[in-house]
């Protein structure tokens, strides 16, 4: 009986510790403005997508690397217990599903191969804020 109580106590402590997930804010804290693309790739890994984005009023395309990251909001405690329980029942494999379900696209912007900015991604097809290109626009290189 005592061993069951100890096991339960350990599970509850672990569930409490599982209350927060490293998010985009923590990931972006690892990189700095001015870093070269190779340094960012070593720190964050390879991006899921690379595009060139031209913002209204700008005369250059930004090379934008997209990463799927968990938003900055911490995991609420009401999610911690079911998340921990499913992780225990599936030997940790459910963590992939929980994390990917919460992941959102975030952008890392480069000009001339150097990091200049990071932000959550947004939809350039809405309004006139930006245009997305698959490769660098010719007018940006002239």
TORDRENKE-275693 format. One record per residue: x, y, z of N, C-alpha, C, O, CB in turn. Coordinates in Angstrom, 3 decimals. Glycine has a CB too. Example, Ala and Ser with C-alpha at 12.3 -4.5 7.8 and 13.67 -1.06 7.14 Angstrom:
% TORDRENKE-275693
{atom {13.190 -5.690 7.800} {12.300 -4.500 7.800} {13.200 -3.300 7.800} {14.236 -3.319 8.465} {11.308 -4.473 9.046}}
{atom {12.850 -2.250 7.080} {13.670 -1.060 7.140} {12.900 0.030 7.870} {13.409 1.138 8.039} {14.084 -0.598 5.725}}
***
This chain:
% TORDRENKE-275693
{atom {0.819 -1.189 0.000} {0.000 0.000 0.000} {0.866 1.257 0.000} {0.572 2.229 -0.696} {-0.933 -0.004 1.199}}
{atom {1.940 1.221 0.795} {2.824 2.377 0.889} {3.490 2.675 -0.458} {3.640 3.836 -0.837} {3.890 2.142 1.966}}
{atom {3.882 1.635 -1.168} {4.529 1.846 -2.474} {3.558 2.476 -3.474} {3.971 3.257 -4.332} {5.065 0.510 -3.032}}
{atom {2.265 2.137 -3.365} {1.271 2.751 -4.253} {1.117 4.238 -3.948} {0.962 5.047 -4.863} {-0.088 2.039 -4.118}}
{atom {1.158 4.601 -2.667} {1.056 6.013 -2.288} {2.274 6.800 -2.762} {2.150 7.934 -3.224} {0.903 6.148 -0.767}}
{atom {3.457 6.185 -2.643} {4.679 6.841 -3.115} {4.611 7.034 -4.627} {4.968 8.096 -5.138} {5.936 6.014 -2.728}}
{atom {4.155 6.010 -5.341} {4.043 6.101 -6.800} {3.042 7.185 -7.190} {3.280 7.940 -8.133} {3.619 4.741 -7.400}}
{atom {1.930 7.265 -6.474} {0.938 8.293 -6.743} {1.509 9.684 -6.491} {1.287 10.605 -7.277} {-0.302 8.068 -5.886}}
{atom {2.240 9.831 -5.399} {2.855 11.123 -5.076} {3.850 11.538 -6.155} {3.883 12.699 -6.561} {3.556 11.058 -3.708}}
{atom {4.658 10.591 -6.616} {5.631 10.879 -7.673} {4.900 11.307 -8.948} {5.317 12.257 -9.610} {6.529 9.638 -7.950}}
{atom {3.813 10.612 -9.294} {3.040 10.961 -10.492} {2.457 12.361 -10.383} {2.469 13.117 -11.355} {1.916 9.945 -10.718}}
{atom {1.945 12.712 -9.204} {1.376 14.045 -9.022} {2.436 15.133 -9.128} {2.186 16.190 -9.707} {0.677 14.137 -7.678}}
{atom {3.611 14.883 -8.576} {4.707 15.853 -8.688} {5.112 16.017 -10.142} {5.292 17.139 -10.616} {5.922 15.413 -7.841}}
{atom {5.257 14.908 -10.850} {5.625 14.982 -12.267} {4.550 15.683 -13.084} {4.871 16.433 -14.005} {5.873 13.583 -12.826}}
{atom {3.299 15.456 -12.771} {2.210 16.131 -13.482} {2.277 17.631 -13.252} {2.045 18.413 -14.174} {0.844 15.586 -13.031}}
{atom {2.590 18.033 -12.040} {2.730 19.461 -11.744} {3.892 20.080 -12.476} {3.803 21.217 -12.940} {2.898 19.676 -10.263}}
{atom {4.997 19.338 -12.588} {6.162 19.845 -13.305} {5.926 19.909 -14.804} {6.585 20.677 -15.505} {7.368 18.983 -13.014}}
{atom {5.002 19.115 -15.295} {4.711 19.096 -16.733} {3.791 20.235 -17.133} {3.302 20.257 -18.263} {4.084 17.766 -17.130}}
{atom {3.543 21.182 -16.239} {2.582 22.234 -16.480} {2.969 23.246 -17.524} {2.087 23.951 -18.014} {2.324 22.924 -15.249}}
{atom {4.219 23.369 -17.900} {4.629 24.360 -18.888} {5.465 23.699 -19.971} {6.260 22.796 -19.707} {5.417 25.502 -18.222}}
{atom {5.270 24.162 -21.174} {5.999 23.656 -22.327} {6.876 24.784 -22.851} {6.445 25.936 -22.908} {5.028 23.125 -23.437}}
{atom {8.105 24.454 -23.233} {8.962 25.473 -23.839} {8.286 25.985 -25.099} {7.899 25.202 -25.966} {10.381 24.907 -24.159}}
{atom {8.147 27.290 -25.198} {7.443 27.865 -26.319} {8.348 28.660 -27.225} {9.573 28.618 -27.109} {6.338 28.726 -25.837}}
{atom {7.718 29.387 -28.134} {8.453 30.182 -29.106} {9.350 31.200 -28.417} {10.474 31.442 -28.858} {7.489 30.886 -30.052}}
{atom {8.856 31.795 -27.337} {9.641 32.803 -26.629} {10.965 32.219 -26.143} {12.012 32.856 -26.259} {8.845 33.367 -25.445}}
{atom {10.912 31.008 -25.600} {12.126 30.353 -25.131} {13.055 29.989 -26.289} {14.276 30.103 -26.182} {11.772 29.106 -24.336}}
{atom {12.449 29.545 -27.407} {13.260 29.201 -28.573} {13.932 30.450 -29.161} {15.119 30.433 -29.486} {12.390 28.509 -29.643}}
{atom {13.151 31.535 -29.293} {13.699 32.757 -29.865} {14.745 33.387 -28.953} {15.601 34.133 -29.429} {12.586 33.751 -30.138}}
{atom {14.694 33.103 -27.658} {15.702 33.633 -26.731} {17.087 33.060 -27.021} {18.097 33.609 -26.579} {15.306 33.325 -25.283}}
{atom {17.128 31.970 -27.753} {18.410 31.328 -28.088} {19.100 31.983 -29.279} {20.279 31.727 -29.526} {18.191 29.855 -28.381}}
{atom {18.382 32.825 -30.021} {18.968 33.459 -31.207} {19.006 34.968 -31.004} {18.266 35.519 -30.189} {18.162 33.099 -32.491}}
{atom {19.886 35.632 -31.765} {20.074 37.079 -31.629} {20.107 37.749 -32.990} {20.531 37.162 -33.985} {21.364 37.386 -30.861}}
{atom {19.646 38.997 -33.009} {19.722 39.798 -34.227} {21.186 39.843 -34.670} {22.088 40.022 -33.851} {19.148 41.248 -33.999}}
{atom {21.407 39.680 -35.969} {22.756 39.701 -36.518} {23.340 38.316 -36.758} {24.332 38.179 -37.474} {23.653 40.459 -35.605}}
{atom {22.730 37.279 -36.162} {23.242 35.922 -36.383} {23.115 35.561 -37.869} {22.173 35.978 -38.543} {22.474 34.888 -35.498}}
{atom {24.056 34.798 -38.351} {24.010 34.316 -39.731} {23.046 33.131 -39.827} {22.729 32.493 -38.823} {25.430 33.911 -40.223}}
{atom {22.596 32.852 -41.022} {21.633 31.781 -41.239} {22.157 30.439 -40.722} {21.392 29.649 -40.167} {21.295 31.674 -42.722}}
{atom {23.441 30.180 -40.898} {24.014 28.917 -40.435} {23.903 28.793 -38.917} {23.621 27.714 -38.396} {25.484 28.804 -40.871}}
{atom {24.127 29.902 -38.208} {24.038 29.892 -36.753} {22.602 29.635 -36.299} {22.376 28.879 -35.354} {24.548 31.219 -36.176}}
{atom {21.634 30.259 -36.968} {20.232 30.053 -36.620} {19.846 28.595 -36.875} {19.154 27.984 -36.060} {19.317 31.011 -37.428}}
{atom {20.289 28.041 -37.996} {19.982 26.645 -38.317} {20.593 25.703 -37.283} {19.972 24.705 -36.917} {20.494 26.290 -39.725}}
{atom {21.801 26.007 -36.806} {22.414 25.181 -35.765} {21.639 25.275 -34.458} {21.563 24.299 -33.712} {23.868 25.599 -35.541}}
{atom {21.065 26.434 -34.176} {20.364 26.654 -32.914} {18.936 26.122 -32.939} {18.510 25.441 -32.006} {20.350 28.126 -32.584}}
{atom {18.194 26.428 -34.003} {16.778 26.057 -34.081} {16.511 24.833 -34.955} {15.415 24.272 -34.920} {15.984 27.217 -34.605}}
{atom {17.498 24.420 -35.732} {17.285 23.337 -36.685} {16.846 23.894 -38.027} {16.736 25.107 -38.202} {16.247 22.343 -36.155}}
{atom {16.599 23.010 -38.960} {16.166 23.440 -40.292} {14.715 23.894 -40.250} {13.897 23.296 -39.550} {16.343 22.302 -41.320}}
{atom {14.389 24.949 -40.995} {13.000 25.432 -41.008} {12.091 24.484 -41.776} {12.544 23.715 -42.624} {12.925 26.834 -41.622}}
{atom {10.798 24.553 -41.463} {9.812 23.761 -42.200} {9.577 24.327 -43.597} {9.255 23.589 -44.528} {8.492 23.706 -41.430}}
{atom {9.740 25.650 -43.735} {9.475 26.298 -45.016} {10.357 27.541 -45.132} {10.647 28.196 -44.131} {7.964 26.669 -45.157}}
{atom {10.780 27.862 -46.355} {11.534 29.090 -46.632} {10.826 29.827 -47.756} {10.541 29.251 -48.806} {13.031 28.782 -47.011}}
{atom {10.542 31.115 -47.529} {9.912 31.947 -48.542} {10.535 33.334 -48.496} {11.273 33.673 -47.571} {8.376 32.021 -48.331}}
{atom {10.222 34.125 -49.512} {10.662 35.516 -49.539} {9.423 36.386 -49.430} {8.446 36.187 -50.153} {11.479 35.844 -50.841}}
{atom {9.469 37.349 -48.524} {8.311 38.186 -48.243} {8.679 39.644 -48.460} {9.689 40.124 -47.944} {7.799 37.958 -46.803}}
{atom {7.849 40.348 -49.231} {8.020 41.785 -49.463} {6.922 42.507 -48.714} {5.741 42.285 -48.982} {7.986 42.137 -50.991}}
{atom {7.289 43.362 -47.783} {6.315 44.138 -47.012} {6.051 45.470 -47.699} {6.932 46.041 -48.342} {6.814 44.366 -45.568}}
{atom {4.835 45.947 -47.552} {4.456 47.243 -48.124} {5.394 48.319 -47.584} {5.641 48.386 -46.380} {2.969 47.591 -47.795}}
{atom {5.915 49.160 -48.478} {6.817 50.231 -48.078} {8.273 49.819 -47.981} {9.130 50.661 -47.712} {6.386 50.773 -46.779}}
{atom {8.574 48.545 -48.194} {9.960 48.070 -48.163} {10.429 47.820 -49.587} {9.635 47.449 -50.452} {10.096 46.777 -47.304}}
{atom {11.712 48.024 -49.828} {12.230 47.826 -51.179} {13.037 46.543 -51.326} {13.647 46.315 -52.370} {13.081 48.999 -51.574}}
{atom {13.048 45.708 -50.301} {13.752 44.431 -50.362} {12.851 43.312 -49.877} {11.946 43.523 -49.070} {15.040 44.478 -49.529}}
{atom {13.120 42.103 -50.392} {12.451 40.912 -49.880} {13.202 40.427 -48.651} {14.432 40.441 -48.615} {12.373 39.793 -50.963}}
{atom {12.452 40.001 -47.649} {13.029 39.330 -46.488} {12.996 37.839 -46.767} {11.982 37.316 -47.230} {12.257 39.683 -45.163}}
{atom {14.093 37.154 -46.490} {14.065 35.699 -46.525} {13.463 35.269 -45.201} {13.976 35.613 -44.136} {15.505 35.072 -46.758}}
{atom {12.378 34.519 -45.269} {11.643 34.146 -44.062} {11.698 32.635 -43.883} {11.315 31.870 -44.768} {10.171 34.635 -44.134}}
{atom {12.185 32.224 -42.715} {12.204 30.811 -42.354} {11.035 30.570 -41.418} {10.850 31.298 -40.443} {13.568 30.395 -41.690}}
{atom {10.250 29.552 -41.713} {9.095 29.245 -40.881} {9.376 28.025 -40.015} {9.819 26.985 -40.501} {7.849 29.010 -41.748}}
{atom {9.110 28.175 -38.724} {9.225 27.099 -37.749} {7.872 26.890 -37.091} {7.166 27.856 -36.803} {10.315 27.415 -36.688}}
{atom {7.508 25.648 -36.853} {6.291 25.335 -36.104} {6.688 25.299 -34.634} {7.437 24.419 -34.209} {5.638 23.961 -36.570}}
{atom {6.187 26.254 -33.861} {6.549 26.366 -32.452} {5.309 26.493 -31.594} {4.261 26.953 -32.047} {7.474 27.559 -32.224}}
{atom {5.447 26.082 -30.358} {4.371 26.227 -29.394} {4.271 27.705 -29.034} {5.297 28.340 -28.792} {4.615 25.341 -28.123}}
{atom {3.065 28.271 -28.993} {2.923 29.688 -28.658} {3.495 30.014 -27.275} {3.835 29.118 -26.503} {1.456 30.091 -28.716}}
{atom {3.592 31.290 -26.984} {4.189 31.743 -25.726} {3.328 31.462 -24.507} {3.824 31.513 -23.381} {4.466 33.208 -25.801}}
{atom {2.053 31.168 -24.704} {1.201 30.907 -23.546} {1.554 29.562 -22.943} {1.638 28.570 -23.666} {-0.290 30.948 -23.935}}
{atom {1.763 29.503 -21.631} {2.111 28.222 -21.011} {0.925 27.274 -21.016} {-0.229 27.691 -21.115} {2.604 28.435 -19.577}}
{atom {1.228 26.015 -20.911} {0.201 24.993 -20.825} {-0.579 25.197 -19.534} {0.015 25.300 -18.461} {0.818 23.569 -20.887}}
{atom {-1.891 25.256 -19.627} {-2.667 25.474 -18.409} {-2.715 24.184 -17.601} {-2.691 23.089 -18.164} {-4.101 25.965 -18.742}}
{atom {-2.782 24.320 -16.271} {-2.770 23.144 -15.397} {-3.875 22.144 -15.715} {-3.700 20.946 -15.494} {-2.893 23.577 -13.964}}
{atom {-5.007 22.614 -16.230} {-6.084 21.681 -16.552} {-5.690 20.724 -17.671} {-6.279 19.652 -17.806} {-7.338 22.444 -16.945}}
{atom {-4.696 21.103 -18.474} {-4.210 20.225 -19.532} {-3.074 19.335 -19.053} {-2.791 18.308 -19.670} {-3.754 21.043 -20.722}}
{atom {-2.423 19.713 -17.966} {-1.236 18.988 -17.521} {-1.558 17.556 -17.112} {-0.829 16.634 -17.480} {-0.587 19.716 -16.363}}
{atom {-2.629 17.353 -16.362} {-2.952 16.008 -15.875} {-3.306 15.073 -17.022} {-2.729 13.988 -17.101} {-4.108 16.067 -14.875}}
{atom {-4.247 15.442 -17.937} {-4.513 14.512 -19.036} {-3.306 14.308 -19.940} {-3.094 13.219 -20.473} {-5.676 15.006 -19.857}}
{atom {-2.529 15.350 -20.106} {-1.331 15.224 -20.936} {-0.346 14.248 -20.302} {0.219 13.395 -20.986} {-0.665 16.600 -21.143}}
{atom {-0.143 14.378 -18.995} {0.764 13.478 -18.288} {0.248 12.051 -18.334} {1.016 11.115 -18.555} {0.947 13.926 -16.838}}
{atom {-1.066 11.881 -18.123} {-1.655 10.546 -18.119} {-1.492 9.870 -19.476} {-1.124 8.697 -19.547} {-3.136 10.620 -17.742}}
{atom {-1.762 10.604 -20.547} {-1.609 9.995 -21.873} {-0.142 9.734 -22.190} {0.179 8.768 -22.883} {-2.227 10.895 -22.952}}
{atom {0.744 10.578 -21.695} {2.177 10.347 -21.912} {2.620 9.065 -21.205} {3.391 8.280 -21.757} {3.010 11.555 -21.408}}
{atom {2.132 8.859 -19.992} {2.484 7.649 -19.247} {1.925 6.412 -19.947} {2.606 5.392 -20.052} {1.956 7.729 -17.797}}
{atom {0.680 6.505 -20.425} {0.026 5.356 -21.050} {0.631 5.009 -22.409} {0.564 3.857 -22.837} {-1.457 5.628 -21.209}}
{atom {1.218 5.990 -23.088} {1.758 5.739 -24.433} {3.280 5.798 -24.468} {3.876 5.937 -25.537} {1.190 6.746 -25.420}}
{atom {3.899 5.694 -23.317} {5.368 5.725 -23.206} {5.946 6.996 -23.822} {7.017 6.966 -24.429} {5.982 4.491 -23.887}}
{atom {5.243 8.102 -23.665} {5.748 9.387 -24.129} {5.409 9.747 -25.554} {5.631 10.885 -25.966} {7.187 9.412 -23.980}}
{atom {4.882 8.817 -26.319} {4.595 9.092 -27.729} {3.490 10.133 -27.907} {3.475 10.850 -28.907} {4.204 7.808 -28.437}}
{atom {2.579 10.221 -26.963} {1.492 11.197 -27.097} {2.002 12.627 -26.997} {1.316 13.548 -27.441} {0.430 10.956 -26.030}}
{atom {3.179 12.840 -26.431} {3.745 14.192 -26.336} {3.891 14.815 -27.714} {3.729 16.024 -27.876} {5.108 14.161 -25.627}}
{atom {4.195 13.997 -28.694} {4.327 14.492 -30.063} {2.996 15.072 -30.520} {2.956 16.153 -31.107} {4.791 13.362 -31.021}}
{atom {1.913 14.361 -30.256} {0.586 14.819 -30.659} {0.197 16.065 -29.891} {-0.288 17.025 -30.491} {-0.456 13.720 -30.443}}
{atom {0.397 16.078 -28.570} {0.036 17.245 -27.757} {0.792 18.476 -28.238} {0.197 19.537 -28.422} {0.331 16.986 -26.263}}
{atom {2.081 18.344 -28.439} {2.902 19.494 -28.813} {2.565 19.980 -30.218} {2.413 21.182 -30.436} {4.386 19.140 -28.724}}
{atom {2.449 19.067 -31.164} {2.149 19.479 -32.540} {0.749 20.079 -32.635} {0.514 20.960 -33.463} {2.278 18.283 -33.502}}
{atom {-0.176 19.624 -31.811} {-1.524 20.182 -31.847} {-1.513 21.634 -31.395} {-2.366 22.416 -31.816} {-2.473 19.358 -30.967}}
{atom {-0.576 22.004 -30.557} {-0.491 23.364 -30.039} {0.454 24.235 -30.871} {0.465 25.455 -30.707} {-0.030 23.338 -28.590}}
{atom {1.238 23.632 -31.752} {2.248 24.382 -32.498} {1.610 25.334 -33.503} {0.579 25.030 -34.103} {3.193 23.424 -33.218}}
{atom {2.241 26.489 -33.672} {1.810 27.491 -34.636} {3.031 27.965 -35.409} {4.147 27.909 -34.892} {1.089 28.684 -33.934}}
{atom {2.839 28.432 -36.641} {3.985 28.894 -37.418} {4.553 30.207 -36.868} {3.815 31.133 -36.532} {3.587 29.070 -38.882}}
{atom {5.859 30.255 -36.789} {6.589 31.466 -36.400} {7.654 31.733 -37.460} {8.227 30.806 -38.032} {7.236 31.317 -34.969}}
{atom {7.905 33.007 -37.708} {8.841 33.401 -38.756} {10.120 33.976 -38.173} {10.112 34.672 -37.158} {8.195 34.413 -39.685}}
{atom {11.228 33.661 -38.854} {12.538 34.245 -38.584} {12.937 34.957 -39.873} {13.015 34.333 -40.931} {13.618 33.146 -38.141}}
{atom {13.190 36.264 -39.785} {13.432 37.108 -40.961} {14.927 37.372 -41.133} {15.637 37.649 -40.167} {12.664 38.445 -40.838}}
{atom {15.388 37.282 -42.380} {16.782 37.570 -42.705} {16.852 38.610 -43.813} {16.034 38.600 -44.733} {17.526 36.285 -43.123}}
{atom {17.828 39.505 -43.725} {18.212 40.402 -44.812} {19.702 40.209 -45.019} {20.481 40.261 -44.068} {17.855 41.913 -44.495}}
{atom {20.093 39.987 -46.255} {21.501 39.786 -46.599} {22.153 38.709 -45.736} {23.313 38.838 -45.346} {22.265 41.091 -46.455}}
{atom {21.399 37.639 -45.438} {21.930 36.493 -44.709} {22.039 36.663 -43.205} {22.553 35.773 -42.527} {23.249 36.170 -45.233}}
{atom {21.564 37.793 -42.658} {21.657 38.030 -41.218} {20.252 38.161 -40.618} {19.361 38.749 -41.231} {22.497 39.305 -40.924}}
{atom {20.067 37.614 -39.431} {18.792 37.686 -38.721} {18.461 39.122 -38.361} {19.293 39.837 -37.804} {18.825 36.819 -37.459}}
{atom {17.221 39.551 -38.686} {16.803 40.911 -38.347} {15.573 40.951 -37.441} {15.347 41.955 -36.766} {16.520 41.685 -39.609}}
{atom {14.763 39.867 -37.411} {13.521 39.941 -36.652} {12.916 38.554 -36.527} {13.206 37.672 -37.336} {12.524 40.910 -37.319}}
{atom {12.067 38.353 -35.505} {11.274 37.133 -35.361} {9.854 37.527 -34.969} {9.647 38.548 -34.314} {11.904 36.165 -34.299}}
{atom {8.877 36.715 -35.372} {7.481 36.995 -34.998} {6.620 35.775 -35.292} {7.034 34.875 -36.021} {6.936 38.241 -35.759}}
{atom {5.415 35.751 -34.718} {4.458 34.745 -35.178} {4.166 35.007 -36.660} {4.198 36.156 -37.102} {3.133 34.781 -34.321}}
{atom {3.887 33.968 -37.414} {3.573 34.123 -38.833} {2.197 34.757 -38.985} {1.371 34.702 -38.074} {3.629 32.759 -39.565}}
{atom {1.964 35.353 -40.136} {0.654 35.899 -40.435} {0.341 35.675 -41.895} {1.217 35.325 -42.687} {0.583 37.392 -40.087}}
{atom {-0.903 35.877 -42.241} {-1.403 35.576 -43.576} {-1.224 36.778 -44.499} {-1.905 37.792 -44.344} {-2.882 35.163 -43.517}}
{atom {-0.309 36.663 -45.453} {-0.055 37.754 -46.397} {-1.124 37.853 -47.482} {-1.144 38.820 -48.244} {1.301 37.572 -47.041}}
{atom {-2.008 36.867 -47.556} {-3.041 36.927 -48.592} {-4.191 37.845 -48.185} {-5.074 38.132 -48.993} {-3.576 35.526 -48.888}}
{atom {-4.181 38.304 -46.937} {-5.220 39.208 -46.436} {-4.662 40.626 -46.427} {-3.640 40.887 -45.792} {-5.703 38.786 -45.003}}
{atom {-5.324 41.539 -47.126} {-4.890 42.931 -47.147} {-3.676 43.153 -48.029} {-3.307 42.300 -48.836} {-4.587 43.393 -45.752}}
{atom {-3.063 44.314 -47.860} {-1.915 44.700 -48.695} {-0.627 44.813 -47.889} {0.300 45.513 -48.298} {-2.197 46.024 -49.390}}
{atom {-0.561 44.140 -46.761} {0.609 44.253 -45.894} {1.862 43.645 -46.507} {2.950 44.205 -46.376} {0.330 43.594 -44.572}}
{atom {1.719 42.497 -47.180} {2.899 41.816 -47.715} {2.523 40.899 -48.867} {1.356 40.569 -49.079} {3.601 41.015 -46.616}}
{atom {3.548 40.502 -49.600} {3.424 39.545 -50.693} {4.467 38.461 -50.468} {5.603 38.750 -50.093} {3.605 40.236 -52.095}}
{atom {4.074 37.199 -50.702} {4.978 36.067 -50.524} {5.439 35.569 -51.884} {4.641 35.432 -52.810} {4.294 34.928 -49.730}}
{atom {6.739 35.300 -51.994} {7.341 34.746 -53.215} {8.059 33.457 -52.837} {8.546 33.323 -51.715} {8.333 35.773 -53.893}}
{atom {8.126 32.528 -53.752} {8.870 31.287 -53.507} {10.372 31.509 -53.667} {11.181 30.802 -53.066} {8.398 30.179 -54.463}}
{atom {10.733 32.495 -54.479} {12.145 32.851 -54.633} {12.278 34.361 -54.647} {11.292 35.078 -54.819} {12.744 32.237 -55.927}}
{atom {13.483 34.835 -54.469} {13.707 36.277 -54.345} {13.226 37.012 -55.585} {13.521 36.612 -56.711} {15.189 36.572 -54.105}}
{atom {12.482 38.089 -55.368} {11.947 38.890 -56.448} {13.091 39.600 -57.187} {14.043 40.065 -56.560} {10.923 39.911 -55.908}}
{atom {12.992 39.679 -58.509} {14.048 40.342 -59.289} {14.173 41.811 -58.949} {15.276 42.356 -58.956} {13.783 40.189 -60.771}}
{atom {13.055 42.464 -58.652} {13.120 43.887 -58.333} {13.848 44.131 -57.017} {14.308 45.243 -56.757} {11.717 44.479 -58.268}}
{atom {13.954 43.104 -56.193} {14.668 43.252 -54.921} {16.178 43.225 -55.125} {16.925 43.756 -54.303} {14.255 42.144 -53.946}}
{atom {16.629 42.616 -56.209} {18.061 42.506 -56.437} {18.606 43.643 -57.292} {19.822 43.794 -57.407} {18.373 41.187 -57.088}}
{atom {17.731 44.445 -57.895} {18.172 45.571 -58.756} {18.462 46.799 -57.958} {18.841 47.826 -58.521} {17.127 45.897 -59.802}}
***
